[in-house]
Amino acid sequence: MSAREERQLTFDWGPPANASPAERPFPVAAALAERLRRLAERKIYLGTSSWKYPGWQGQIYDPARYQIRGQFSERKFNQECLAEYAAVFPAVCGDFAFYQFPTEQSWKELFAQAPPEFRFSLKVPEEVTVERFPRLPRYGKRAGTVNAHFMDPALVRDQLLSRLDPYRDRLGVLIFEFGTFHGGPMRAPGKFAEALARLLAGLPLDRYRFAVEVRNREFLESPGRERYFACLRDHGAAHCLNSWTQMPPLIDQVQIPGVFTAPHVVARLLLRPGRAYQQAVESFAPYDRIQDPYPEGRDALRDLIEACVAESRMLLAFVNNRFEGNAPQTIQLATDGWTCPAL
């Protein structure tokens, strides 16, 4: 790799050689922040999946801010880095919410760390989206059992929406992430659509934006997709375009007729199709740079941005570190050289 190519891949992020630790050393991050701010004015919100990554120090995060007695403090970083993240990105997808219903105090502390214009998108807890609990130690006695609260709108209202209501204006979208259905009625797009309709009908659709993420490619490639899309359209919910192991490439999903089912469009760039999650973790951690460039995936995001701007649609798109190795650099490349049309 030539020196020029290496600079392009790392974007010259990081402090100048003669910069002191106290200086604001990240000119590329500052330029990215301005670009993302202009896009947000067009309701194009780009962010990452979660934000607590020490590997982004020297890019998004100033290492000097998280030192205690000359040593990096993981606790200080986790507690305080959201404010610095929000100085660059206008939005984030909070994956943490997938694992439990956060308390009212947790929400209060979270929203206090970011400015009012910052938009939080959240995954709905798996307590609602898992049909049968996986046989994993973290599920304890529930492992392998049927989930009595699968697609339960009352649980969503009582344990999630009631606690989020004070912050409703600061939310992007709430995402129902359904894992792969390997068997049973839910594997059929039509049966899934019937159950999904009951879930969505029990929610305050006029007060929140919702999206649905599926990981069965037949939901998009079989004739049954029309029932799935119709259910989403009838309830004003978005299909969450997702780049995932066994899903069609994002560029193919974007071109499916009728895939934009709501005024808002949602996308999550999680993995290059064909790559397993654990493989990406082992290959890319600590996520300090792009390690496996995927320009076709970035081009798909760029095309999606242009389509949403042209149609005046809100876009909420989130990039995961496991997509290429470093989510901020993916967003930097995907938007590099792109000029947002004037309002």
C-alpha positions, -999 to 999 in steps of 0.1 A, spaced: 0 0 0 14 34 -10 17 62 15 -11 81 -3 -34 51 -1 -27 47 36 -35 83 42 -68 79 24 -77 48 44 -69 65 78 -81 100 67 -51 115 86 -72 113 118 -53 120 149 -33 148 163 -5 166 145 29 155 155 35 187 175 1 190 192 -1 191 229 -27 167 246 -48 197 257 -54 209 221 -84 199 201 -65 177 177 -91 162 153 -96 185 123 -112 156 102 -137 149 130 -146 186 131 -151 186 93 -172 155 95 -193 171 123 -201 201 101 -210 178 72 -233 157 93 -249 188 108 -258 200 73 -273 166 65 -293 166 97 -309 199 86 -323 179 58 -335 152 83 -307 129 73 -294 115 106 -262 94 104 -247 78 134 -232 46 147 -244 16 166 -235 24 202 -206 48 211 -185 34 239 -154 23 219 -120 33 233 -106 24 199 -120 57 186 -96 77 208 -76 100 186 -104 101 161 -136 110 179 -124 110 215 -96 130 231 -76 105 253 -67 133 277 -103 136 288 -104 101 302 -71 100 322 -70 95 359 -35 97 374 -20 92 340 -40 61 331 -70 55 309 -101 51 330 -126 29 313 -153 39 339 -147 76 332 -148 69 295 -181 50 296 -197 76 318 -187 107 299 -178 99 262 -214 104 249 -210 142 252 -179 141 230 -196 117 206 -226 141 203 -203 169 193 -196 150 160 -227 129 153 -263 140 153 -277 106 163 -269 72 177 -286 38 179 -287 25 215 -282 -12 212 -280 -14 250 -318 -12 252 -321 -46 235 -311 -64 267 -334 -50 293 -360 -23 300 -340 6 313 -353 24 344 -366 59 345 -334 70 363 -313 54 336 -332 73 308 -329 106 328 -291 102 331 -287 92 294 -306 121 279 -289 146 302 -256 138 285 -265 150 250 -279 183 236 -316 186 229 -311 184 191 -293 150 194 -315 120 183 -315 87 201 -328 57 182 -333 26 203 -338 -11 199 -369 -24 217 -359 -50 243 -357 -86 232 -383 -95 258 -407 -85 230 -389 -98 199 -376 -132 209 -401 -160 202 -382 -186 222 -353 -177 244 -320 -191 231 -302 -218 251 -275 -195 264 -264 -190 300 -275 -154 303 -312 -165 300 -310 -187 330 -341 -208 336 -358 -192 306 -333 -207 281 -351 -228 256 -386 -217 267 -413 -200 248 -415 -163 255 -449 -154 268 -444 -117 260 -435 -122 223 -450 -93 204 -468 -80 235 -478 -44 229 -488 -39 265 -453 -46 277 -439 -21 252 -463 5 264 -459 -1 301 -422 -8 304 -407 12 276 -429 40 261 -442 52 295 -407 58 306 -396 74 274 -425 97 270 -408 127 287 -381 125 260 -403 117 230 -392 147 210 -356 136 213 -362 101 198 -354 90 163 -369 56 158 -377 25 180 -366 -6 162 -381 -41 167 -352 -64 158 -364 -100 151 -337 -127 148 -338 -154 122 -368 -176 124 -355 -211 117 -389 -229 118 -425 -226 130 -453 -203 117 -432 -170 121 -409 -181 93 -438 -175 68 -439 -138 59 -477 -138 59 -480 -154 94 -454 -130 107 -473 -100 92 -505 -111 110 -487 -112 144 -469 -79 136 -501 -62 128 -515 -71 162 -484 -57 179 -483 -24 160 -521 -19 163 -516 -18 201 -490 10 200 -494 48 199 -483 51 163 -491 88 162 -465 95 190 -435 74 180 -417 63 149 -412 25 146 -392 2 124 -390 -35 120 -358 -54 113 -360 -90 100 -332 -115 93 -350 -140 71 -342 -131 35 -374 -148 23 -393 -119 38 -378 -98 10 -374 -123 -18 -407 -143 -17 -442 -133 -28 -451 -131 9 -431 -99 12 -461 -80 -1 -481 -89 31 -451 -79 52 -447 -45 34 -485 -39 35 -486 -45 73 -458 -19 77 -475 6 54 -508 2 71 -492 11 105 -467 37 93 -437 16 103 -405 14 83 -388 -17 71 -353 -15 86 -329 -20 57 -300 -40 71 -267 -53 60 -264 -87 77 -249 -121 74 -277 -139 55 -296 -109 42 -295 -95 6 -269 -67 1 -282 -33 11 -280 -20 -25 -304 -48 -35 -328 -41 -6 -330 -4 -15 -342 -13 -51 -370 -36 -40 -403 -20 -51 -423 -7 -21 -395 -11 4 -400 25 17 -431 18 38 -431 49 59 -422 86 57 -391 77 76 -364 54 63 -342 33 86 -310 15 78 -284 -4 99 -251 -13 83 -241 -42 106 -220 -68 87 -208 -75 52 -232 -102 38 -217 -136 43 -196 -127 74 -205 -140 108 -208 -116 137 -182 -134 159 -158 -135 129 -161 -97 126 -155 -92 163 -124 -113 163 -110 -97 131 -118 -60 138 -115 -53 175 -106 -28 189 -122 -10 159 -95 17 156 -94 16 117 -110 2 86 -96 -33 81 -117 -48 53 -129 -20 30 -164 -26 16 -169 2 -9 -201 -14 -23 -217 -11 11 -206 25 14 -220 33 -20 -253 18 -10 -255 42 20 -246 71 -3 -273 61 -27 -298 59 1 -289 93 13 -294 108 -21 -327 90 -26 -340 103 8 -329 138 1 -345 137 -34 -378 124 -19 -377 146 12 -378 116 35 -363 114 69 -333 89 71 -319 74 102 -289 53 93 -265 37 117 -231 20 110 -216 -7 131 -179 -12 137 -183 -48 124 -192 -35 89 -157 -25 79 -138 -22 112 -144 14 122 -178 30 119 -167 67 120 -144 62 91 -171 43 71 -194 73 75 -165 97 66 -159 78 34 -195 74 25 -201 111 27 -168 123 15 -171 148 -13 -209 148 -12 -225 182 -13 -259 185 4 -283 205 -18 -294 238 -3 -326 239 16 
